[in-house]
Amino acid sequence: METLQVVVMTVLMFFIIVTVHEWGHYYFAKRAGVLVREFAIGFGPKLFSYKKDETVFTLRLLPFGGYARMAGEDPELVEIQPGQTIAIRTANEVVKTIFVDQLDNRKNVIRGEVQSIDIIDDLKIVLDVDGDIQTFNVDPKAMMSIKGQDIQIAPRNRQFNSATVGQRALSIFAGPAMNFILAFILCLILVRMTGVPVENPTGVILGQVTSDSPAQSSGLLKGDLVEKVNGTEIAGDSVKMISLIESSAGKPMEWTIERGGQEQTVTITPKANEKNVGKVGVAVEPQTRSASFGETFSYAGERFIDMSTTILTSLKMLIFGQFHLDDLAGPVGTIQVTTEVARQGLDSMILWTALISTNLGIFNLLPIPALDGSRLIFLLVEWIRRKPLEPSKEGLVHLIGFGMLFLLMIAVTYNDIVRLIKG
């Protein structure tokens, strides 16, 4: 049962983090009038999909990311050339569907040879229908049917690059911004759950009791308040408590704890590790009280700032080469740590999810090709030049960046697997 719960919590964490990120892109692109063709969570084979309005929402096999696919970002429709034979289906004299193949199997259609076609700007098709030249207006939401798939056409004003620089920048920045908002909300929830440190603590709280440890064997439980160790008052000094434990390897200790408002005395014998240092298998937390409304926001803000600072410091070390490959974790390593955190309880999982969400937001804002930060740089250059860069050149830069990130991901994942095998 515990294993199932851990798996559910791990999958749910990745699902929430990726969903809010892609929803930021999706929502602001839609507000700018851009046609979002697909909102996908995961990569690889499709597991589930449904269509709402103009967008197909899909869940894919590999839960390591997602995307909001917008019209105009990639080649998406078959280009129809003059002289080509197609079929169209109309309603109220407006083209609703364009058929490119399997024309003999189409019913209730008009079939003809294309004289001219524009489904981007003018939205008109001119056909030679048995020697009669006819002009048809095309519905802005007409569908093109090819190889059994119906794809909605995208007039120029519905394509991503037709939105203003500000609209595009907002839709790109919204992804990381949603990760920051999620992290802050999770910090708010955590503060409401765990409270804030009391001003004059009488002890420390056991935040975790490891299985098959001296602490568990002695009957200690998560949430116990440790007030005294061998008659020495702990107050809020966790360092003092740890020092007493480490110096008592193999020696029975007497702890005074409070549980449910009642004081109890527990005898526990620390187990010596390989360095002959005493360990009992507990993690301690400060004694807390319920947070006020204002404290909830101030303490949540402090947690968020601390997480962001830690991540930025790590990135600084990464940029200046002060790291080893073992310091990085790919999907395998992240999942492994996440499952371990999930076993520690809901509060630990919430904090870890906030950390991962913050990390994803910051990482995506780095000016690395293929990431959101790089796309924002290109938009800044476009705004300064008052004209966009050549799409093919920008696409090549992002392709090279994606390839480099993919190679790094392979190396990190391989290293994760090797570490996992070696234990």
C-alpha positions in Angstrom: 0.0 0.0 0.0 2.9 2.4 0.9 4.6 1.6 -2.5 1.4 2.4 -4.4 1.0 5.7 -2.5 4.6 6.6 -3.2 4.2 5.9 -7.0 1.0 8.0 -7.1 2.6 10.9 -5.3 5.6 10.8 -7.6 3.6 10.7 -10.8 1.2 13.4 -9.4 4.2 15.7 -8.7 5.5 15.5 -12.2 2.0 15.8 -13.7 1.2 19.0 -11.7 4.6 20.7 -12.3 4.5 20.1 -16.1 0.8 20.9 -16.4 1.0 24.3 -14.7 4.0 25.2 -16.9 2.4 24.3 -20.2 -0.9 25.8 -19.1 0.9 29.2 -18.7 2.0 29.0 -22.4 -1.4 27.7 -23.5 -3.6 30.3 -21.7 -1.7 33.4 -22.8 -1.3 32.1 -26.3 -5.1 31.6 -26.5 -5.6 35.1 -25.1 -3.5 36.4 -27.9 -5.7 34.7 -30.5 -3.1 32.0 -31.3 -4.4 28.6 -32.4 -3.0 26.0 -29.9 -3.2 22.7 -31.7 -2.1 20.4 -28.9 -1.7 20.6 -25.1 0.5 17.6 -24.3 1.8 16.2 -21.0 4.7 13.9 -21.6 6.4 12.8 -24.8 6.3 9.7 -26.9 3.3 7.5 -27.7 -0.2 8.8 -27.0 -2.0 7.2 -24.1 -5.1 9.3 -23.9 -6.6 12.3 -25.7 -9.7 14.4 -26.1 -10.5 17.5 -28.0 -12.0 20.7 -26.6 -12.8 23.6 -28.9 -9.7 23.8 -31.1 -7.1 22.1 -28.9 -6.4 18.4 -28.5 -5.4 17.6 -24.9 -3.1 14.5 -24.8 -1.4 12.4 -22.1 1.7 10.7 -23.5 3.9 7.8 -22.2 7.1 9.5 -21.0 6.3 11.9 -18.1 9.4 14.0 -18.5 7.9 17.2 -19.9 5.2 18.5 -22.1 4.4 21.1 -24.8 1.8 23.5 -26.1 2.0 23.2 -29.9 1.0 26.4 -31.5 0.1 27.1 -35.1 2.9 28.4 -37.2 5.8 27.1 -35.1 6.3 24.0 -37.3 5.3 22.8 -40.7 1.9 21.4 -40.1 -0.2 21.2 -43.4 0.4 19.7 -46.7 1.1 22.4 -49.3 -1.5 22.3 -52.1 -0.1 23.3 -55.5 -2.0 24.7 -58.6 -2.9 21.8 -60.9 -3.5 19.4 -58.0 -6.9 17.8 -57.8 -8.7 18.2 -54.4 -12.2 17.9 -53.1 -14.0 20.4 -50.8 -17.1 20.2 -48.7 -19.1 23.4 -48.2 -21.8 24.7 -46.0 -23.6 28.0 -46.9 -21.2 28.4 -49.8 -18.2 28.4 -47.5 -15.5 25.7 -47.5 -15.6 23.8 -44.3 -13.4 20.8 -45.2 -10.6 20.4 -47.8 -9.8 16.8 -48.8 -6.3 16.1 -50.2 -6.4 12.3 -50.6 -8.8 9.4 -51.0 -10.9 11.6 -53.2 -12.9 8.7 -54.7 -14.2 7.8 -51.3 -15.5 11.3 -50.5 -19.2 12.0 -50.7 -21.1 15.2 -50.9 -18.1 17.1 -52.1 -17.0 19.3 -55.0 -14.0 18.0 -56.8 -11.8 20.1 -59.0 -8.4 21.1 -60.2 -6.8 23.8 -58.2 -6.2 27.1 -60.1 -5.1 29.0 -57.0 -5.4 28.5 -53.3 -4.7 30.8 -50.3 -5.7 29.5 -46.9 -3.3 31.9 -45.0 -4.3 35.4 -46.0 -7.2 35.7 -48.6 -8.9 32.4 -47.6 -10.0 31.6 -51.1 -9.8 28.6 -53.4 -10.3 28.8 -57.1 -11.2 25.4 -58.7 -11.7 24.2 -62.3 -14.8 22.0 -61.8 -15.4 20.2 -65.1 -14.3 23.2 -67.1 -16.2 25.7 -64.9 -13.9 28.1 -62.9 -15.4 28.6 -59.5 -14.2 30.7 -56.5 -14.9 29.6 -53.0 -14.4 31.4 -49.7 -12.8 29.3 -46.9 -14.0 29.3 -43.4 -11.1 30.5 -41.0 -11.7 27.3 -39.0 -11.9 25.0 -42.0 -10.4 21.5 -41.6 -7.9 19.8 -44.0 -8.3 16.1 -44.2 -5.3 14.0 -45.1 -4.3 10.4 -44.2 -7.3 10.0 -42.0 -6.5 13.0 -39.9 -8.4 16.3 -39.8 -6.2 19.4 -39.1 -7.6 22.8 -38.7 -6.1 25.5 -41.0 -4.4 28.4 -39.4 -4.9 31.8 -41.1 -2.0 34.2 -40.5 -3.7 36.1 -37.7 -4.0 32.8 -35.8 -0.3 31.9 -36.0 2.1 32.4 -33.2 4.5 34.7 -35.1 1.6 37.0 -36.0 1.0 37.9 -32.4 2.8 41.1 -31.1 6.2 40.8 -29.5 4.7 41.5 -26.1 2.0 38.9 -26.5 4.5 36.3 -27.6 6.9 37.2 -24.8 4.1 37.0 -22.2 3.0 33.5 -23.5 6.6 32.3 -23.3 7.4 33.8 -19.9 4.1 32.5 -18.5 5.3 28.9 -18.4 8.2 29.6 -15.9 6.0 32.2 -14.1 3.4 29.5 -13.4 6.1 27.3 -11.8 7.1 30.1 -9.5 3.4 30.7 -8.6 2.9 27.0 -7.9 6.0 26.9 -5.7 4.8 29.9 -3.7 1.4 28.4 -3.2 2.9 25.1 -2.1 5.0 27.1 0.4 1.8 28.7 1.7 0.3 25.3 2.1 3.4 24.0 3.9 3.4 26.9 6.4 -0.2 26.3 7.2 0.5 22.6 7.7 3.7 22.8 9.7 3.3 26.2 11.4 6.1 28.6 12.3 8.9 28.3 15.0 7.9 29.3 18.5 9.8 32.2 20.1 10.9 30.2 23.3 10.9 26.5 22.3 11.0 23.9 25.0 12.3 21.2 22.8 12.6 19.9 19.2 10.1 17.9 17.1 10.9 14.6 15.6 10.1 15.2 11.9 11.0 11.7 10.8 11.7 8.3 12.4 13.6 5.9 10.2 12.4 2.3 9.9 14.4 -0.4 11.8 16.3 2.3 13.7 17.0 2.6 17.4 14.5 5.4 17.6 11.7 3.2 16.1 12.7 0.3 18.4 12.4 2.6 21.4 8.8 3.5 20.4 9.5 7.1 19.3 7.1 8.5 16.8 7.1 11.3 14.3 5.7 14.4 16.0 7.2 13.7 19.5 8.6 16.7 21.3 12.0 16.0 22.8 12.4 18.2 25.9 15.4 16.6 27.7 18.3 14.2 26.8 20.0 12.6 29.8 18.5 15.4 32.0 19.9 18.2 29.8 17.2 20.6 28.5 17.2 20.8 24.8 15.0 23.9 24.3 15.3 24.6 20.6 18.9 23.6 20.2 18.9 20.7 17.8 22.7 21.0 17.4 23.1 20.2 21.2 20.8 17.2 20.8 22.7 15.8 17.9 26.0 16.3 19.7 24.7 14.3 22.7 23.6 11.5 20.4 26.8 11.3 18.4 28.9 11.1 21.6 26.8 8.3 23.1 27.4 5.4 20.6 26.4 2.2 22.3 25.4 4.0 25.5 21.8 4.0 26.8 20.3 7.5 26.9 17.2 8.7 28.6 14.9 11.1 26.7 12.1 13.0 28.1 9.4 13.6 25.4 6.0 15.1 25.2 3.3 13.2 23.3 -0.4 14.2 23.3 0.2 16.6 26.1 1.7 13.9 28.3 5.4 13.6 29.3 7.1 10.2 28.9 10.6 8.9 29.5 12.1 6.8 26.7 15.4 4.8 26.9 17.3 4.7 23.6 20.8 3.4 22.7 22.4 5.1 19.7 24.0 2.7 17.1 27.6 3.4 16.1 28.2 4.0 12.4 31.4 3.2 10.5 33.1 6.3 12.1 31.9 5.2 15.6 29.5 8.1 15.7 26.1 7.5 17.4 23.0 7.5 15.3 19.4 6.9 16.3 17.5 7.4 13.0 15.6 10.6 13.5 15.3 13.9 11.7 14.5 16.9 14.0 12.5 20.0 13.3 12.0 23.2 15.3 9.0 23.4 17.7 6.2 25.2 15.9 2.9 27.0 16.4 0.1 27.9 14.0 0.9 30.8 11.7 -1.1 33.9 11.5 -2.5 35.1 8.2 0.4 37.6 7.7 3.0 35.1 8.9 1.8 32.5 6.4 2.8 34.8 3.5 6.0 36.1 5.1 7.3 32.7 6.0 6.2 31.2 2.6 8.1 34.1 0.9 11.2 33.4 2.9 11.1 29.7 1.9 10.6 30.5 -1.7 13.5 33.0 -1.7 15.8 30.5 0.1 15.0 27.8 -2.5 15.6 30.2 -5.4 18.9 31.4 -3.9 20.1 27.8 -3.4 19.2 26.9 -7.0 20.9 30.1 -8.4 24.0 29.3 -6.4 24.1 25.8 -7.8 23.7 27.2 -11.3 26.6 29.6 -10.7 28.8 26.6 -9.8 27.6 24.8 -12.9 28.4 27.7 -15.2 31.9 28.2 -13.8 32.7 24.5 -13.8 32.7 23.9 -10.1 30.8 20.7 -10.4 31.1 17.0 -11.3 28.7 14.9 -13.3 27.6 13.2 -10.1 26.3 16.6 -8.9 23.7 16.5 -11.7 20.5 14.4 -11.7 18.4 13.4 -14.7 14.9 11.9 -14.8 16.1 8.6 -13.3 17.9 10.3 -10.4 15.0 12.8 -9.8 12.5 10.0 -9.7 14.7 8.0 -7.3 15.0 11.0 -4.9 11.3 11.8 -5.3 10.3 8.3 -4.2 12.5 8.6 -1.1 11.0 12.0 -0.3 7.5 10.7 -0.8 8.1 8.0 1.9 8.9 10.8 4.4 5.4 12.2 4.4 3.1 14.7 2.7 4.9 17.8 4.1 8.3 16.7 2.8 6.7 15.9 -0.6 5.1 19.4 -0.8 8.4 21.0 0.0 10.2 18.9 -2.6 7.6 19.7 -5.3 8.0 23.4 -4.6 11.8 23.0 -5.0 11.5 21.1 -8.3 8.9 23.6 -9.6 11.2 26.5 -8.7 14.1 24.8 -10.3 12.1 24.1 -13.5 11.1 27.8 -13.7 14.6 29.1 -13.3 16.2 26.5 -15.6 13.7 27.4 -18.4 14.6 31.1 -18.2 18.3 30.4 -18.9 19.4 31.8 -22.3 20.1 28.3 -23.6 18.8 27.5 -27.1 15.5 25.5 -27.1 14.6 26.8 -23.7 12.1 29.6 -22.9 14.9 32.0 -21.9 16.5 31.7 -25.4 13.2 32.4 -27.1 12.8 35.5 -25.0 16.2 36.7 -26.1 15.2 36.3 -29.7 12.1 38.3 -29.1 14.2 41.0 -27.4 16.4 41.2 -30.5 13.3 41.3 -32.7 11.9 44.2 -30.6 15.2 46.1 -30.9 15.5 45.5 -34.7 11.8 46.1 -35.3 11.8 43.0 -37.4 12.1 39.3 -36.7 15.1 37.2 -37.4 15.1 34.7 -40.2 12.9 31.8 -38.9 15.1 29.2 -40.4 18.1 30.5 -38.6 16.4 30.8 -35.3 15.0 27.3 -35.8 18.5 26.0 -36.5 19.8 27.6 -33.2 17.0 26.0 -31.2 17.6 22.6 -32.9 21.3 22.6 -32.1 20.5 23.6 -28.5 17.9 20.9 -28.2 20.4 18.4 -29.5 23.0 19.5 -26.9 20.5 19.3 -24.1 19.5 15.8 -25.3 23.1 14.6 -25.3 23.6 16.0 -21.8 20.4 14.3 -20.7 21.6 11.0 -22.0 24.9 11.3 -20.2 23.2 12.3 -16.9 20.6 9.5 -17.2 23.4 7.0 -17.9 25.2 8.2 -14.8 22.0 8.0 -12.8 21.5 4.4 -13.8 25.1 3.4 -13.0 24.8 5.0 -9.5 21.5 3.2 -9.0 23.0 -0.2 -10.0 26.0 0.4 -7.7 23.7 1.4 -4.9 
